[in-house]
């Protein structure tokens, strides 16, 4: 029987704005106060690491100091690994600009019995501003997208048109091979309006997503 291995990445994807970023208020999409969210390996045959070669605006094994960010530092993301067991990603982009960070994660199938896996990411927990309806869940799910492929890029994270927010597509990872996953941020009017109408003064954060679950379906 085919098995479905479920893993949970506890962390946050959130949005903040503040004058600490320079002259005037600059809207920033990031993840919570330290800008991080975590992707945990499903164990067994599949592991997740930082991509071998990351996008131009992604720094491997670094951190973002949100207290000293300047507008000309954006966009930026960092990715660091923990022996295939967990990957931590930090993200900072302006809230009014779409940005594709390119490759950021690597999924490796270490199966020794030719078992292939289809891997995807789904958002299963949301922040208060989303739960209370201030920002539509569908907009938040659409704003943060894990992607796969070059000429025909597809979203491999939550489908904003699906009631359960299951992955829109999956990454097929054959035994003994690896596949890379990118990260794209798309801005929506509801998020931009919420930020501009809510935050003043020093940097603050509003959690958008606080739980990410990756699933590996045996082929």
N, C-alpha and C positions, 0 to 999 in steps of 0.2 A: 504494500500500500504506500502511496506517496505521502511524504511527511511535510508538514509546514513548520519550520522553525521560526519562532517569533523572538525578536530581541527588542529591547526598549532603550532608547537613548534619552536619558533624563537631562533636560537642560532647557534653555529658552531661546526663542527667536523674538526679539523685541525691538521697539522703535523709540528712539530718544531724540531730543532736540535741546540745544542750549547755546548760550553766548560763549561758553567756554571754548567753542571751536573757532573763535575769531571775531571779527567785527560783525556785529549783528547776529541774529539767530540763524543757525544752519541746521536744517532737518537732517537727521542721520538715521538710517536703518541699521540696527546692530542687534546683538543678542545680550539682553539683560545688562547689568552694570559692568561686567567684565567682557562683554561682547562675545560670549562663548556658548556654543551648544555642542552636545556630545553625540557621537554616533558609535554605538557599541557593536562589536562583532557578534554574529549569531553563534560563534563557537563551532564545534564539530568540524565540518569540512570547509567552512567559509570564513575568511578573515577580511577585515577592512583596514586599510592603511592610507596614509597620504599618497597621492599620485606620485609616480617617479618624476614626472615632469609636470609642473603645475602652470597655471595661467600666469600671464605677465604681472597681474596685480595681486598675486597670491604669494605669501612668504611662508616657506616651510620652517617648522620648528621655531617660530617667532611668536611674539605677542604684540597686541595693540594696546598702547597706553591711551585710553580714551580721555584722560585728563589733559593731555597735551596735544590732542589732534588739532590740526589746522585744516581749513578747507582744501588747500592744495595737496594734502595727504590722501585725499579721497579720489577714487574708490580704493579700498584695500581689504584684504582678507588674509588670515593666517590659518595654517593647518598643521597640527602636530599629532604624532601617533604614540601608542603605548603597546608596542609589541603585537599589533594585530588585534588587541582586545578592545581598544577604544581609540577614537579619533576625536580631537577637539578642534572645532572650527570657530574662528572669530570673523565677524563681518562688519564693515562700516562703509556705507554709501550714502549719498544725498538722497533724501526722501522723494525728490522730484525727478530722479533720473533712473532709467533702466540700466542695468549693467549685467553682462555675462562674464563671470570670472573664469570661465574655461575649466579645464580639468582640475579637480581638487581631491578626489578620492580614488582609491584603487580597490576593487573587489577581487579576491583570489579564491579560486576553488581548489582546495588541496585534496579532493577526493581521490582515493586510491582504487576505487571500484567502478570508475567510469560514470559516476553519478553527476549529472548536470543540475544546476540550480537556476531558477529565475528569481532575481533579487529586486525588491522595490522598497520604497520608503513611504510611510503614511503618517500624517499628523493626527495624533489622538488626544491631545490635551491643549486647551487654549487659555489665554489670559482673561482676566476679568473684563477688560474692555471689549473683548470678543464675545465672551459668554453673555454679557448683558445687552448685546446687540448694538453697541456704539460703533463697532466695526464689523461688517458682515464676515462670517467665517469663510464664505466662498472667496472673498477678496483677499483674505490673509493666505489662504491655501494657494491662490493664484500668484501672490506676490513672491513667495519663496518656492523655487522649483529646482529639484535635482534633475539633471539631464544626462542623456547618453547619446553618442553618435556624432558624426561630423556633418556629412552631406545631408543626412536626414535626421536631424536632432529630434529626439523625443523626450517627453517628460516622464521620469520614472518615480516621481513622488505623487502625492495625493491628487486625485481628480476632483477639481472644484465643482464638477457637475454631478458627482456621485454622493448620495446621501450618507454613505459610510466613510467617505474620503479614502477609499482604497486606491492603491497606486494606479495612475493612468496607464502606464506601461511598465514592463519589467526588463531588467538587464539579463540576458541569457549568458551564463558563465559555464562553459564546459569544463570537465575535469582536467586539472593540470594547467588551466589558463587563467588569465587575469583580464578584467575590463575596467576602464576608467569611467568615472562619473563626474560631471561638472555641476556648478552651482550658478543659478541665474536669479536675479532679483528684478521684479517688475513692479512698478509703482501703480497704485490705484487712487482715484479721487477720494475715496472714503478714508484711506489711511492718511493721505496728505492733509485733508481737511481736519481730521481728528488731531493731528499733531499741531497744526497751526492754531487751532482753537483751544488747545489744552495746556501747552507748556510755555512758560516764560522763565527768564532768569537763568540760573545754572542748569546744567544738564540733568535731565530726569529720564526715566524709562517707563514704558508701558509694555507689559508682556503681551506678545501676540500669540506665540506658540510655546507651550512649556513641556510638551512631550512629543518625541518623534519615535516611531516604531518602524524598524526595518524587518521585512519578512523575506525568508528564503524558501521558495517552493521547489521541492524536488521535481525534476522533469520526468 
